[in-house]
């Protein structure tokens, strides 16, 4: 519309100016013509009355004078007549102008003395009138008196007003006609071709090649469209070539790498797009009040840690909640941007939520309801109807956002975690051809525990809209199958590990998630030696001291309180390690809007202060508590610094911190203390496994990690690094994609 205005606005201005100037000239000409006609008429009437007035003045016949002036009373346009004697005194006047005799009109004396007729415009009451005064002379040219004819001129202004009305109507009609013609021209020469081109691109992006039709546009626009067609054809051929080459390379590679995963996706998914949906976005823009600038940061999230390398390798679209306070400033008109910012590898599409939606869907139902429900930490879940309604509304909002992006043929949608239990069914209802995988990043509870949720059936039905549901460990798969069997009218196939509900089959599989380890090539994203030495100085740690590290988001499932109590018990039980042992805890605050998280932060702060106060000796204190958000690059030197890494989750789907620590220990040093209630404990069996609820066992495990012989530590670390190298994030993604593709033939 702006382009149309820019095109027609000059024309409209010129037309308007032309009509205004023409109207002024026409109005002035009409006004002059009307005035000339009126003067002529007044002079003619005055001259016709001259003889009658002469007779009346010679005979002083007042009766005849009144009869003469009264004859004007019934005429139109307020005509009137006045007869004066030679002294300028009124002898007779038309009744409607009787007030005229009270007016001071000095020009009458001039007419009496000069004996010359005169016409003048005057204001009478609310009217404008034209007065023509004619001297009456006898045969010897002596003055007998005067006769005055009065005409109302308001009809002239009525005529001019009607003229302006016609000019305005004509002008407006012409302007509207110009606008209509301009819009029609724009539609024909611009909008319709662009719309056809947009539709053509939509079909191309969705892979609907059967709907692509050649263009028949001429001129410069036709040339542009022709070039676009050639580029699109080249892209389509290149995709096919890449897919064929990927098939060949896929057979050669053995270890799963970024390149091999890329080859798999090109070979198996062809032109089908890869879409990832999660609540947490991989990059967020946050305004820094101290610097006055917006910074792009990577939020602390296991999902982000796992999924980001996959899309960086393979491309695709990641749809997530835009939670950064500056996020809106960095997206295009479709709420999208390329990430990473410095090296665009895939598309991030942000979905906007208002405060009420975020509170109900995320903080409410997801994290006060489902999160504690799925974790055996003896924390009571809270379910509110208002939160559930908002949860459904937000799931639908994400579904609409996903559906608007899907290509025509069998897209692959990878839904992440408990925030979107309803999303798979919502997508499948609209696009049954889409392949949907849901990965559940947290534990799945027993049927008895899940029955606490008042919305259990809707959640299960929403999840079973997926073609494939993945969990970290087999035990969680078993729990889900038992739950579906107990709570839904469905058929559970224990051989195929699937659930059939209303004729729709969903497969359940265990896919232990991992990390982008970089173990295979020995590369690191930071300089290890320099970073560690710098960090040691910053923390004022002496050489030879045993350093244990913990890296967690502050959550009651992470066992941070139990960890601190175990350190306290360790120092009480083995006092010889005082001043020779330091525990460094990296803690990222999260979900602080929820009271139990806020209270937990206060409890940890108080406990750390109490333990430090109890054991502090000179400049030494046992716990260094760093409560803030850390980037991935910030955390890595802490892993390399730590002689021990403590992961004491009370219940955890996997816990990637344990794997990240092992991946950073390229010198095979260090020991991992790992909770037996994590998914990682199923794979990293060479870690020192603990029950975090048993404080005595926990304290003894810290001593065991310190005293373990170097050779034993190296053997264990080497075994764990092999597990991570072979079962990395690329293999995890490849297993899910391969499994999902295989379902087409089942």
N, C-alpha and C positions, 0 to 999 in steps of 0.2 A: 504493500500500500504506500510506503514511503517513496518508492521509486516512481509510482504513478503520480504522486503529488509533486515530486521534483520535475516530472515531465510536463504536467498540465498547469502547475501553479503560474509559471510565466504567462501562459496563454490566458488563463483566467484573469490575471492582473491587467493584461493589455485589453482584453474584452471589457472588463469593468471600467477601466479608465476611458476607453472609447465611448462606451454608453454614457458615462457620467458627463464627459465633455459635450457629446452630442445632445444629451438631455438638457444641459444648461443652456446651450445655444438655442435649441428649439423652444425651451420655456421662455427665454428672453424675447425671441422673435414673436411668439404667441402673445406674450404680455404686451409688447409694443403694439401689435396689431389690434388687440382688443381695446387698448387705450385710445388708439387713433379712431376706431369705430365709435367709441363712446363720446369722444370730443366732437366728432362730426355730428352725431345724433343730437347731442346737447345743443350745439350751435344751430342746427336745423330747427329744433323745437323752439329755441329761444327766438329765432328770427320769425317763426310762424306766429308767435305770441305778440310780436312788436306792435302790430296795428291795433289789436284789441287792447293792449296796455295803454297805447297812445290815446285812444278814445276814453278809457277809464280815467286817465290822469287829467285830460283836458276838461272832462265833465265832473271830475271828482265823484264818480259813481262807485261808492263803496260796495253797494249791493252786487253790482256786476263784477267787481273785483273779487269778492268772496266766492261768487259762483265760479269764476274762472279758476281760482286756486284749488277749490274743492273738487274740480273735475280730475285733479291728479291723485286724489285720495284712494281711488279704487284701482289704480294702475299697479302693474307688477314692478318688482325690483325697487320698491320704496321711492318711487319718483315723487318729487314735490315741486312747488312753485312759490315764489315770494315776489310781491310787488312793492317797490319803494317809491316814495315821492322824491322831489328834487333835492330835499335836504337829507336824504338817506334814511328817513323814518319808514318803518314797515306799515303799509296800508292793509295788506292781506297776506296770509301765509297758510299753506296747507297744514291741517291740524296735526298730522303726525310729526311735523317739523316745528311745532310751536315753540320748542325750547331753543330754537335757533336764534330767536330775537334777543336772548339773554347773552349770547356769545359776543365777545369783543373781536371784531374783524376790521382792523385798521385799513386793509386794502380797499374797502368800499369807498373811503374818502379819495383814494387815488383814482378810482374809476370815475367818480363824480367830477373830479377836476380835469382828468385827462380825456374823458368821454370815449375811452377805449375799452372794448369787451375784454373780459379776463376769465380764465378757467383755473381752478385750483383743487387739489385733493385735500380733504379735511376729515377729521375724526369726529363722528357724531354718535354719542353713546358707545355701543359696542360695534358700530358699523364704520366702515370707511366709505366716504361718499365723494362724488365729484360735483363741484358747484361751478356753474357757468353763469356769469353776470353780464347782462347786455344793457347798455345805456339806451333810454328811449328819448329820441329827439323829435322836435316838430319840423315844419318845413324850412324854417329859417335857422336850423341847426342849434336851436336853444334847447337846453336840457329840461325834460319834463319829469324824469324819474328813471327808475331801473326795474328790469324784470330779471329774476334769478330762477334757473332750472337746476334741480338737485337730482342726481342719480346715485343709487346704491352700487358700489363697485365689488361687493363681496362675491358676486357671481364669477368675476374674473379669477379670484383666488380658487374658487371651486373648480373652475375650468382647468387652471394650472395644476391643482392637486390631482385631478383625474388624469391629466397628461403625464405627471410623474408616476402615477400608479401604473399606467400602461407601459411606460418606459421600464419601470422596475420589474414588472411581470415578464416583459419580453427579455430583459437582461437575465433574470433568474432562470427562465426557461432555456435560454441559450446556454447558460453556464452548466445547468444540469445535463443538457444535451451533449455538451463538450465532454463532461465527466463520463457520461454513459458511453460515448463513442471511444474515449480514451481507455476506459476499462475493457471495453470489447476488443479494442486493438491489442491492448496488453495481454488479454486472455488468449487471443489467437496467435500472437507472435512470440509470447514469452511463457505465460503460465501453462498453457496446454503442452508445449514441447518439454518444459522443465518437469511437469508432472509425469509425462510419459517416460522421461529419462530417469526420474526418481523411482517410478514403478519398475522400470527395467533393472535398475541397480538393486532394488529390493528383491526381485526374483533372482538376480545373480548372487547376492549375498546369501540367500536362503538355499541356493543350489537348485532352484526351479528352472533348470535349463530348457525344459520343454515349453516354458511360457515366454521365453525370450524371442522377441520379434524384431526384425530389422527396421531401421528408421528410414524415413523418406524425406527428411528435412533438407531444405536447400539453403544456400547462402552461408554466412559465417557460422551461424548456429549449427547448421548441418555439418560443417567441417569439424566443429568441436565434438559433436556426437559421434562422428565417424572415428575420431581419434580415441574417444573413450571406449568405443566398441573394440578397437584393436588392442588397447591395454587390457581390457577385461578378458579378451580371448587369450592373450599371452599369459595372464595370471592363471586361467583355467588349465591351459596346457602345462604350465610350470607345476601346478599342483599335482597333476597326473604324473608328471615326470618324477617329482620328488617322492610321490607315493611308491612308484616302481623301484626307484633307487633305494628307498628306505627298506623295502622288502629284502633286497639283496644284502644290505648292510646288517640287517637284523639277524641274519643267519650267521654272520661272521663273529659278532661280538659275544663275549661270554659274561663278563662281569657287568652288572647293571650300572650304567652311567647316565649322565644327562643326555648325552648324544644317543645312546641306545633307546632311552625312553622316547626321545623325539622321533627316532626312526619308527618305533612301534606305533606311535600316534599317527604319523603320516601314512604308515602302511595299513593300519587297521581302521582308522576313523575316516580316511579319505578326506572329503570336503566337509565332513560333519564338524560342527563347531564344538569346542569344549567349554562348558560353563561351570563355574564353581560358585556356590552360594554359601555365605557364612554371615554371622552377625558382625564379627570383628573384621575390619578392613586391614589389608596388608600395609598400607601407608595412610597416614592421616596428617592433615595440616593443622598446626596449632599455633595460635598467636602468642608470642612471647612479649609480655608487657614491659619487661626490663629493657629489651632491645628495640621494641616497637616494630618487630618484623615477624612474619609467619615462617615457621620451620616445618619441614617434612620429616616425620619420625616413623619408626617401625614400632608399633605397640607390642607389649609383652603378651605373647599368646602362643600356646602350643600349636594351635591350628595354623596360625600364620607361619610359624617356624617350619611346619611340615609341608604346607601347600605351596608357599611362595616359590621354592625351587622348581616345583613341577611346572607351574605356569611360566616361570622364567625360561625353562627349557623348551616348552612346547607351544607357548602362546595360548590365546583364548581370552575369555572374559570372566572377570571375578566380580560378582555382584554382592555388595555388602552395605551395611549401615554407615552412612557418612556421619561420624560422631565428632570429628574435629571441629573446633570453633571457627576455623578458617577454611573448611573443606569446600564451601560453596564458591569461593573465589577462584578455585583452580580447575573447575570442570567446564566442559563446553556446553552447548545448548541442550545436549542429550544427557547431561550429568555424568559425562565420561572424561577420563584422562588416561594418558599412557604412563605406565610405571614399569620399573623404577624411574624416578624423575630424570636421573642422569643417563639412563640407557633403557629406553622404552622396550619392554619385551612382551607385555600383554596389556589388556585394557581393564581398567577398574571403573565399574559403574556404581555410583553411590545412590543409595535409597535414603530419602530424608524421613525422619521420624520427629514428631513434636514431643514435648516434655511428657504429655499424658501417655502417649504411645510407648515411649521409652520406659516410663515408670511401670506401666502395667505389664507390658510384654517382656521386657528384659529384667528389670530389678524385681518385679513382682512374680509373675508366673514361672519364668525360667529359673531365676536364681533363689527365690524363696520357696518355690514349689518343687520343680523337677530336680534341681541340683541336690538338695538334701535328701530327696526321695531316693536318688540313685546311689548315694554314698552312705556306706555303713559307718557313720560317725556319731550316731545317737543324737542327731540334730533334727528336731521336729519340723517337717515341711509345713508350709502355710499355703493354703489354696483359697483364693478369693474369686468369686464369680466375676467381679469387675475386671480382675487381672486376666481371667480366662477369655473374656469377650475381647479384650484388647489384644491378647495373644493371637486369637483367630483373625482379627482385623489386620494385624501386621503381617501374619503369614500370607493373607490374601494380597496385601500390598506387594510383597516380595514376589508372589506368584505372577501377578500382573506384570511386574517389571521383567521377570524372566521370560514370560510368554511373548512379550513385545520384541524380544531379541532373537528368538529361535529361528533357525533356518528351516527350509521346507522339509528336508529329509532327515529323519532319525538323529536328532542332536543328542549329545551326551551331557547330562546335567548331574553334577556331583554336589550333593547337598551335605552340609557339614553340621552335625551335632544336634543337641536337644532343643535348640531355639526354633527349629523348623520341622516339627513332627507332622504338621498338617500339610506342608508344602508338596510332598511327592504326589499325594492324591489330587490336590488342586491342579497341579501341572498335568497329570495323566488324564483328568476329566476333560481338559481342553485339547491336549495333544497326546493321544494314546500311542502314537508312533515314537514318542521320545523315550530314550533309555535313561532311567533315573536310578542313581545309586545314592544311598544315604549312609554316611559313615558316622557312627556313634562314638564320640571321643571319650566318654565317661563310662563307668561301669553300668551294666544293666542289672537291676535288682531281682530278687526272687519274686515269684508270683504273689506271695503273701505280702511282701513289701509294696509291690506295685499296686495292689488292690486298694491301698490307702488313697490313691488319686481318684477323685470323684469323676474325672473325665477320661477314665482309662480306655473305654471303648473307642471314643473319637480319636484319641492319640494313636492307638494301635491300628485303626483303620487308615488313618493318615499315613503312617509309616509303611503300611503294607501296600500303599500305592506305588512304592518303589519296586523296581525289578530286582534290586540287590541291596541288602542291608549288611554293612560290615561292622564288626566289633574288633577290639584289640586281641582278645583271648577267647579260646573255645568255651570257657566257662560262662562267659557273658552270652555267647550264642545259645548255649543250652538253656540259660535262664529265660532268654527271649522266647525260644520255642515252647518252653513250659508255660510261660505267661500267655502266649497266644492260644495254646491248647486249653488252658484253664478258663480264660476270660472271654474268648470269642467262639462263635460257631464257625469253626474252620477245620481243615484237615492238615495235620502236621505229618510230613513225610520225613522220618528220621534217617532214611537212607540217603535221600537227596538233600537233606537239610533244607527243606523249604516249607512254606506255609501257603495253602491254597484257600482263598477266601473269595466267595462270589465268582468263582471261575478264574480268578487272577492269582497267578503263582509268583511268590516272592522268595528268593533264595537268601539264605543266611550263611555268612562266611566269616571266618576269623582272618583278619589282616593286621598283624602287629605293625603299628606305625613306627617309623624311624626318622632319621635325620639325613641331611646332606653332609656326610661325614668328611669328605675330602681326604679319606685315609688312603685311597688307592694311589694317589699321586704325591702324597706327602706335602701338599700345598697348604698354606695357612693364610687367613685373611688379615692377620696382623703379624708384626715382627715379634716372635715369642720372647726372646731374651731381653730385648730392650723394654718391652711392655712389662715384663715381670719385675725387672730391676726398678723401673720407675714406680710401679705399684708398691713394692716393698718399702721404698723410701717414703711414699705418701702415707702409708699405714704405720710407719715407724716400727717395722718388724726387724728384729735382730736375726743375723744368720744363725742357723742351727735350731731355731725354734720350730716346733711342729705346728703346721697350719692346717686347720680344717675349714672347709667352706660349705655354705649352704646357699642355694639360689632358688628363690620361691616367690610366687605371688602370695600376698598375705591372704590366706584362706584357712578356715578351720579344718579342711581336709588334709592340709600339708603337714600336719604334726609338728609345727614350729614350737609350740608350747612344750610338747613332750621332748623335743630335741634339747631345749634349753634346760629342762629339768634333768635330762640325762647327763648333760655337761656338768651341771652342779653336782650330781651324784658321783660322776667320774672324778672330779677334783677332790670331793670329800673322801672317796674311797682310795684314791691314789694321789696323795698330796705331793709326791715327788715330781709330778708333772706341772705343779704350779710354777709359773714364770717360764716354763718350757713348752707351753701349749697355748694357742690362741684360736678361737673360733670366729670366723668372719661370716656374718649372715647378710646376704643381699636380699632385701625384701621390698617388693613393689606393691604399694597400696592398691587395692582394687575394691570396687563395689561399695565405696564408702557411704553411699546413700542408704545402704541397708544397715539397720541398727546392730545386728549381730556381728557384722564386719567391723563397724566402728568400735564396738565394745572389744572385739578381739585385738584391734590395733592398740587400744589402751592397755589391755591386759599384757600383751607382749612387751610394750614399753616399760610397764611397771616391773615385770619379771626380769627383764634384762638389767634394769637399774639395780634391782635387789641382789641379783647374783654377782654383778660386778662390784657392788658395795661390799658384799660378803667376802669375796676372794681377792680384791685388789691389793697389790703389794708394790709400793713405790709407783713407778711409771707403768707397771704391767697391770693389765686387766684382761680377764679371760675372754670376753665377748666384745667384738667390734660389730655394732649393729648399724647397717647402712640402709636407711629406709627412704628409697626413692626409686624412680623408674630408670632402668639401665637398658641401653641398646645392646644389640648382639655383639658388636665390637667391644663394648665396655666390659661385657661378662667374660669373654674369652681369656684375658690375662688372669682373672681370678681362678679359673679352672686350672691353668698351668701353674699358678702359685700354690694351689692347695695340695698338700701331701695326702689329704683325705677329703672326700666329698661325702656329705651326709644327706641322704634322701630318706626322710622318715614319714612319708605320707601315710595317713591312717587308712586311706582307700583311694586308689588312683587307677584310671583306665590304663595308662601306660607310664607316664612321666619321662619326658624327653631330656630332663636335666641330667639324669644318670647317663644317658647315651652321649650327650654333649660333652660331659666330663671325660668319659673314656676316649672319645674321638680326639680330644685335645692333648691327651697324654702320649705323644709320639715317642717320648723317651722311655715308655713302659713303666714309669714311676707312678706312685700313688696307689691309693686303695679306695674302693667304693663301698660305703655302708648303705645298704639298700633295704627298704621295707619290703617284707614278704607280701604285703597287700597292694603292691603295684603290679601293673602288667609287665613292666620291665623285668621283674624278678623271674618271669617265666623264661626269658632269653638270657639274661646276664646271671647265669647260675654261679659264676666264679666270683661274684660280689660277696661281701659279708652280709648275709641276710639276717634281718632282725624282726622282732615283734616290737613296734614302737611303743606299745602300751606297757611293755615290761621294762621299767626304768633300769632295773638291775642288769638285765641282759644287755640293754642299750649301752650302759656305762662300760660294761666289760668288752663290748664290741669295739668301742673307741680305743681301749687299751690294746686289744688284739690287732687292730689296724696299725697302731704305732709300732708294736713289737714284731710284726710279721717280717720274716727275713726278706731281704731284697730280691732274692731269686724267686721266692714264692709270689711276691707282688708282681714281678715281671711276667711270670708264667700266667697268672690270673689275668693281668691286663692284656697280654697278648691274645689270650683266648677270647676275651670280651671284644677286643678290637676286630678280630676276625668275624665275629658274629655281626657286628655293626657294618663292617665293610661289605659283607655278602648280602645282608638284609637292610639295605639303605632305603632312603625315601623313594628312590627311582624304581626299585624293585617293588616296593609297596604299591606305588601308583600303577606300575605295569601289571601286577597281579589283579588289581581291581578292574582295570580296563580290559585285560584279557578275559577275566571271568565274565564281565558284563557282555562282551562281544560274543563269547561262547554261548550265552543264553539264547541268542537268536536262533540257534539250530536245535534247541531243546524242545 
